[in-house]
Amino acid sequence: MTIELNVTIKLKHGVADPEGENTKKALNLLGFRDVRSVKSLKSFRIEIEPGEGEDEEKVKQEVEEMCRKLLANPVIHDYDISVVKSEKKYNEEINI
């Protein structure tokens, strides 16, 4: 079984977003004057092959740990983890 998850990381409320602000300014300069706000996000698509006895909830906990240890900075980032798809793989053995 393969589980595919999407992790979206965004800056916490009140944390400056210079990339978003500069993108907004550039869009306005290019003539897109209706753009009022641009927020930068980072997205990861992670595919996991769970170990024996591991379910979707255990995999989500593992990805949560990945976020805390590497993918996000808990001081300035919030993150959201969602399961995109969960697929069972069947292996067939042919006995002759």
Buried (B, 14 or more C-beta within 10 A) or exposed (E): BEBBBBBBBBBEEEEEBEEBBEBBEEBBEEEEEEEEEBEBEEEBEBEBEBEEEBEBEEBBEBBBEBBEEEBBEEEEBBBEBEBEEBEEEEEEEEEE
